[in-house]
């Protein structure tokens, strides 16, 4: 698109129209004819709302705009990057969509509980992670809050072990989850940390790193258990949502059980988090099987 002056815009997906979330950053003119136009987005200077941001270039003369194309995005620096200290918690992951356009996935929360290592066995799951934007207070008893979506009134709490001021571990027994879910209907149970009595819950998620959609890459096997109240067998497995929040999914057990393998083949491997097929159910925060990302 020829022109003498351009602006880079980023629009929050789903907020189109008047009053929608939009930022504008001037594009720097190249020093030579064959050099690219450039723009820099500073994480500390731009408090982007949580969601997916789509990029366009807008020509100053007439307002013509074009979607920014990108067949590949360099993300290696994210693997050694730490979240900015303080609150709120913020994390950005730039990525190329399936249509080879440039987008940015952002998270912005008052506080964040990052799920690192996650191990499952036949009766429970165990999660170890770190807090960002919050700390465990001395003398306060932290709890895990599990909330069934269909019936939030059945929410329950269980113990959390504080590993210092900023790290945690919890084990969640699947039998307790089934008790809360009642009649064996399909259910999703969301997991949060309550750092002290009366405090706002902090969502447990796996955000940090270079993976936009954890539900495509960090896949865990299901455990099959007898259904509640004498019902048929059910399966329970950890699963990351579209927002990379950690939940437990309860379903009627399929015939033959669930093998716990990832659907589809990974496109690449990084050192962010791993699905270790040789040791089913163990995922660390070191490497990942990464599949193609969605638009």
C-alpha positions in Angstrom: 0.0 0.0 0.0 1.9 3.1 -1.2 1.9 6.3 0.9 3.9 8.9 2.8 2.6 8.4 6.4 1.0 5.4 8.2 -0.3 4.5 11.6 -0.4 1.0 13.1 -3.7 0.3 14.9 -4.6 -2.6 17.2 -8.3 -3.4 17.8 -9.6 -5.7 20.5 -11.5 -8.5 18.8 -15.2 -8.3 19.5 -15.2 -4.6 20.4 -15.7 -3.2 16.9 -17.7 0.0 16.4 -17.9 3.3 18.3 -16.4 3.0 21.8 -14.5 -0.2 20.9 -11.0 -0.8 22.3 -8.5 0.6 19.8 -4.9 1.8 20.1 -2.9 3.8 17.5 0.9 3.8 17.2 2.8 5.9 14.6 4.8 3.8 12.1 8.4 5.0 11.8 9.5 5.9 8.3 12.3 3.6 7.0 15.8 5.1 6.5 16.1 3.4 3.1 13.7 2.5 0.4 14.1 -1.2 1.1 13.8 -1.0 4.9 10.6 -1.8 6.7 8.3 0.7 8.5 8.4 0.0 12.2 6.4 0.5 15.4 7.1 -0.5 19.0 4.5 -1.4 21.5 5.7 -1.1 25.1 4.1 -3.5 27.6 4.5 -1.1 30.5 3.1 1.9 28.5 0.0 0.1 27.0 -2.4 -1.4 29.5 -4.1 -3.6 26.9 -7.3 -5.3 28.0 -7.4 -9.1 28.0 -8.3 -10.7 24.7 -7.1 -10.9 21.1 -5.9 -7.8 19.3 -5.8 -7.6 15.5 -3.4 -5.2 13.7 -4.0 -3.0 10.7 -2.0 -0.3 8.9 -3.9 2.9 8.2 -2.8 5.4 5.5 -2.9 9.0 6.7 -4.0 10.5 3.4 -7.3 8.7 3.0 -7.8 6.3 6.0 -7.3 3.2 3.8 -6.3 0.3 5.9 -4.9 -3.2 5.4 -4.6 -6.1 7.8 -1.0 -6.7 8.8 0.2 -10.0 7.4 2.7 -12.3 9.1 3.5 -15.9 8.1 5.8 -16.3 11.2 6.3 -14.5 14.5 9.5 -14.7 16.5 8.5 -15.8 20.1 11.8 -17.2 21.4 12.3 -14.2 23.7 9.1 -15.1 25.6 10.7 -18.2 27.0 13.1 -16.3 29.2 10.9 -13.3 29.8 9.4 -12.7 33.3 6.1 -10.8 33.9 6.6 -7.2 35.0 6.6 -7.0 38.8 3.6 -5.5 40.7 -0.1 -5.4 39.8 -2.0 -5.9 37.7 -0.5 -9.1 36.1 0.0 -8.7 32.3 1.2 -11.0 29.6 1.4 -10.7 25.8 1.9 -13.3 23.1 2.2 -12.1 19.5 1.2 -14.8 16.9 0.3 -15.5 13.3 -3.3 -16.6 12.7 -4.2 -19.4 10.4 -4.8 -16.8 7.7 -1.2 -15.5 8.2 -2.3 -12.3 9.9 -0.6 -10.7 12.9 -2.5 -10.8 16.2 -1.6 -10.3 19.9 -3.1 -12.4 22.7 -3.1 -10.5 26.0 -3.9 -11.3 29.6 -4.5 -8.7 32.2 -5.7 -9.6 35.7 -5.4 -8.1 39.2 -3.5 -11.2 40.2 -2.5 -14.5 38.6 -1.8 -18.1 39.8 0.4 -19.7 37.1 0.0 -23.5 36.9 3.5 -25.0 36.3 4.0 -28.7 36.9 0.8 -30.7 36.7 0.6 -34.4 37.4 -2.4 -36.7 37.3 -3.0 -40.2 38.6 -6.0 -42.5 38.8 -7.7 -40.6 41.6 -6.4 -37.0 41.6 -4.4 -34.2 40.1 -1.5 -32.3 41.7 -0.5 -28.8 40.6 2.5 -26.7 41.6 2.8 -23.1 40.5 3.6 -19.5 41.3 1.7 -16.3 42.2 2.1 -13.0 40.3 0.6 -9.7 41.6 -0.1 -11.3 45.0 1.6 -13.1 47.9 0.6 -15.4 50.6 0.3 -13.5 53.9 1.9 -15.0 57.0 -0.7 -16.6 59.3 -3.3 -16.7 56.5 -4.7 -20.0 55.3 -4.9 -20.3 51.5 -7.5 -22.5 50.0 -8.3 -24.0 46.6 -11.8 -23.0 45.4 -13.5 -25.4 42.9 -16.7 -24.1 41.3 -19.0 -26.2 39.1 -20.3 -24.1 36.3 -23.8 -25.6 36.2 -24.3 -25.2 39.9 -21.9 -22.7 41.5 -23.7 -23.2 44.8 -22.0 -26.6 45.0 -18.5 -25.0 45.1 -16.1 -26.4 47.7 -12.7 -25.6 49.1 -9.7 -27.8 49.8 -6.2 -27.3 51.2 -3.3 -25.4 49.4 0.3 -25.6 50.6 2.2 -22.3 50.4 5.8 -22.9 49.3 7.1 -19.6 50.6 5.4 -16.3 49.8 5.0 -16.8 46.1 4.7 -20.5 45.3 2.0 -23.1 45.9 1.0 -26.7 45.6 -2.4 -28.4 45.8 -3.8 -31.9 45.3 -7.4 -32.2 44.3 -9.1 -35.6 44.8 -11.5 -36.5 41.9 -13.9 -38.1 44.4 -14.5 -34.7 45.9 -15.2 -33.2 42.5 -17.7 -35.9 41.7 -19.5 -35.3 45.0 -19.9 -31.6 44.0 -21.1 -32.4 40.5 -24.0 -34.6 41.7 -25.9 -36.6 39.2 -23.1 -37.4 36.7 -24.1 -34.9 34.0 -21.4 -33.3 31.9 -19.8 -30.6 34.0 -16.8 -28.2 34.0 -15.2 -27.2 37.3 -13.2 -24.0 37.4 -10.2 -23.8 39.8 -9.1 -20.7 41.8 -7.0 -19.8 44.8 -8.4 -17.9 47.8 -5.3 -16.5 49.4 -7.0 -15.6 52.7 -10.5 -15.7 54.2 -12.8 -13.3 52.3 -10.2 -12.5 49.6 -11.1 -12.4 45.9 -10.3 -15.7 44.2 -7.3 -15.8 41.9 -7.8 -17.9 38.7 -5.4 -20.8 38.2 -4.2 -20.7 34.6 -1.2 -21.4 32.4 -0.4 -18.2 30.6 3.3 -17.5 30.8 5.4 -18.6 27.8 4.8 -18.6 24.1 1.7 -20.8 23.7 -1.5 -19.0 22.8 -3.9 -21.9 23.0 -3.0 -24.4 25.8 -6.1 -26.5 25.2 -4.5 -27.5 21.9 -1.1 -28.4 23.3 -1.2 -29.2 27.0 -3.5 -32.3 26.9 -3.9 -34.6 29.9 -5.3 -38.1 30.2 -8.6 -38.8 31.9 -9.1 -40.9 35.0 -12.1 -43.2 35.0 -14.1 -43.5 38.3 -17.4 -45.0 39.4 -20.2 -42.5 39.0 -21.7 -40.8 42.0 -24.7 -42.4 43.7 -24.2 -45.7 41.9 -24.3 -44.2 38.4 -22.3 -45.3 35.4 -18.5 -44.7 35.1 -17.4 -41.1 34.6 -14.1 -39.6 33.4 -12.3 -36.6 35.0 -9.4 -34.8 33.4 -7.7 -31.5 33.7 -8.2 -29.2 30.7 -7.2 -25.6 29.8 -10.0 -23.4 28.6 -9.9 -21.0 25.6 -8.5 -18.4 28.0 -5.8 -20.9 29.3 -7.6 -21.2 32.6 -7.3 -24.5 34.4 -10.5 -26.5 34.8 -11.6 -30.1 35.4 -13.9 -31.7 32.8 -16.3 -34.4 34.0 -18.0 -36.6 31.4 -19.6 -40.0 31.1 -16.8 -42.4 30.4 -16.6 -43.6 26.8 -16.6 -47.3 26.0 -13.0 -48.6 26.2 -11.9 -45.7 28.3 -9.8 -42.6 27.3 -6.3 -43.0 26.2 -5.3 -39.5 27.2 -3.4 -38.7 24.0 -3.4 -35.4 22.2 -5.7 -35.2 19.2 -3.6 -34.2 16.2 0.1 -34.0 15.6 2.3 -31.2 17.1 3.9 -28.7 14.7 6.9 -27.9 16.8 8.5 -28.4 20.2 9.7 -25.6 22.5 11.0 -25.6 26.1 7.9 -24.0 27.6 5.7 -26.9 28.8 5.4 -30.6 27.8 3.0 -33.4 27.1 5.1 -36.4 28.0 3.5 -39.3 26.2 6.0 -41.7 27.7 4.8 -40.7 31.2 1.1 -39.9 30.7 -0.3 -37.1 32.8 3.0 -35.4 33.6 3.4 -32.0 32.2 6.3 -29.8 33.3 6.9 -26.1 32.6 10.0 -26.8 30.6 8.9 -28.1 27.1 5.7 -28.2 25.1 4.2 -30.0 22.2 2.9 -27.1 20.2 0.2 -27.4 17.5 -0.9 -24.8 14.9 -2.6 -21.9 16.4 -6.2 -20.8 15.7 -7.3 -17.5 14.2 
